[in-house]
Amino acid sequence: MPSELALVQPTVLLVDDEPDERLLVRRELETAGMRVHECNSGEAALQKLSSITPDLVLLDLIMPGQDGIETCREIRKHPNFKDIPVLMLTGVDGLEYIRKAFDAGATDFITKTTQFDFVAQRIKYALRNSSRTLDLKTWQQQLKQVHQVAKIGYWQLSVPDCRILLSDEALKLFTIERGDIDNSFSSFLDLVHLSDRDKVKTVIDNALFNHHKLNIDYRTITKNGAERFVNLQGEVNYNNGSPLSIVGLIQDITERKKSEASMQHQALYDSLTDLSNRRLFQERLSHAMSKAHREEKLLAVCFFDLDQFKMINDNLGHAVGDELLKSVAKRLRSTMRQGDIVARISGDEFALAIEGLSNVDELEKIVEKLRFRLSQPYRLRGHKIYSSASIGVALYPLDSADRDTMLRNADAAMYRAKELGGNCFCYYTHDMNDRARRRLELEKNLRKAISNQELCLYYQPQIDSDTNEVVGVEALLRWKHPEFGLLPPSKFLSIADDSGLIFSIGQWALLTACHDLRRWHQSGYEHVRLSINMSARQFAQESIIGNVSDVLRSTGLNPNSICVEITEDAAMKNISGTIETMNQFRSLGLRTAIDDFGAGHFSMNLLQKLPIDSLNVDRSFIMRIAGREQDGNTAKGIIALAHSLGLKVVAEGVETKIQAEFLRRHRCDVLQGYYFSPPVPANEIENFLQQYAPKNQLNNAILD
């Protein structure tokens, strides 16, 4: 039924068996601005209501057939007319009729009179009341819906008799029926979680007798045993200073609490491994240090990261890298003691706080057990992955009593463990911070070196052992440091590798070396070939084949004049990936070689699988060659092995005449070292070429 504002011309259904009465009433109502429909019986009225929806029914009480009372009862049965005003028009007296009419659902009575304007006023009054009642019901329904959506219920506590009243929505919060609670305050407290019951009672008592604010979150147990969170609020009504009642709201806040708990968890725990994050680790470490101080115990802070993790990420993808980090976290949980603090700090870096230590021997057993567990292979997505850990250890209070300093010390010790080759643990010493600071400074300067063009290439000639002529050069990276002078790669390449700068540096070196080689070829030295080293990370990056192809395309070089070298260790990190990449290089026309051969653990079977063209004998075996024949047995064995596999051999680090003659005697193909020339800048290579190789002379060269 429309609200009062919409009743511009209200519709009235007039039901009376007397035509004259209907006529007179109708005229008065229409004069008052109402639209009138007439019916002469109750049956006709019910039929009429199937096609119209009036705003009010004016119904004669006494009619032949179905009288007004029965008609009113039938009208109320229809859901659309439960709230429509029904006014009884009667000319008889008698309380019995009035009682029956109200029982049937009549809204009011109007006595038949000749003053029909009075009837019109009564109808207007009834319509106004009906409109306001409807607005109130609509507002109540909307409020109920809001409470349902917000899960808010109403409650009232009567202080004198300690009785409590709960609304329907409040009952729904507890999943109980009205008959399940006897309205006593004690039965209400029974719905509160046992651990929160005293707290709730205290808050209500303080509100009643100490004028405290009543606002509390607590847990409740539903009828089916589920735990939910609710918020209880209320205001106390007083009578002459004495508490009379509490009226308030109760709201289900379970989802909000879950959301808050989820947000707090995300703020304090690592999303990938679910270990503590840096923030939580720092907070818990502060408490652990205080506890260690009180108990006069040792506390160890350990930092570690995974050896070869960047290689695994670059070569197998981030999905496998993430699986590895989760597997590491699982091993940490199963290895560390209950009460130890375990966290993922960032990337592949983890932190531990080991509490309650009586001595260092106890700590070493724990750390060694951890190192061993982390070094065991992982099986992830069809791959067998080896990844050890470099662990740095700082001790409280021996190394520092300050939390942040402890963290820096453990970090410095970790980097020292990495410098020692990884898969080990290292205690902090006071000189490590200086070393770490120098390393950070060097990394910062290295980033500038790229843009400042401080990097350069030197070249060391490679000599054919039969003809004594230059057949190739090896490109060697140098850094013209503004403070420390010319630095060899051993001083900065590990930093470039760890920081990811190796990718841009490696691409620059390849392009620069190829431009230099093209210039030499254009000067008539077409037989000269270029050997260039690639780090393990550079070799494993997905874009390496595309990067090399771009350089070949831009320089126009014959790919066969370039040899890509990687070390044994780099090749063994992912054998299947190494073979695939080498095959792709060879499909481009490039040559490939294993550098520093003999320093690693290559098997004969593995060596046969690799699509390589030559072996570079590790310089440590060349250095052993002195005056006696047996001094060079290892080098002689490597040469024989390589030739049996159809491979050429390059001897690096040749520094004496004895070494050169020994290697020539045992048919080493190419010689390289300070005995012939140190590494020199590009502009000096041409002088060397003029001395050792006539223009346009094609010699037997390396790898032919």
JOHU-V593234 format. One line per field, one symbol per residue. ss: DSSP state (~ for helix, > for strand, _ for the rest). Layout:
ss=???
This chain:
ss=___~~~____>>>>>___~~~~~~~~~~~~~___>>>>>__~~~~~~~_______>>>>>_______~~~~~~~~~~_~~~___>>>>>>____~~~~~~~~~~___>>>>____~~~~~~~~~~~~~~~~~~~~~~~~~~~~~~~~~~~_>>>>>>>____>>>>_~~~~~~____~~~___>~~~~~__>_~~~~~~~~~~~~~~~~____>>>>>>>>_____>>>>>>>>>>>>>__>>>>>>>>>>>_~~~~~~~~~~~~~~~>______>_~~~~~~~~~~~~~~~~~~__>>>>>>>>>__~~~~~~~~_~~~~~~~~~~~~~~~~~~_____>>>>>>__>>>>>>>>>__~~~~~~~~~~~~~~~~__>>>__>>>___>>>>>>>>______~~~~~~~~~~~~~~~~~____>>>>____~~~~~~~~~~~~~~~~~~~~___>>>>>>>>>>_____>>>>>>>>>>>>___>>>>~~~_~~~~~~~__~~~~~~~~~~~~~~~~~~~~~______>>>>>__~~~~~___~~~~~~~~~~~~___~~~>>>>>>~~~~~__~~~~~~~~~~~~~~__>>>>>>>______~~~~~~____>>>>_~~~~~_____~~~~~~~~~~~~~~~~___>>>>_____~~~~~~~~~____>>________>>~~~~~~~~~~~____________
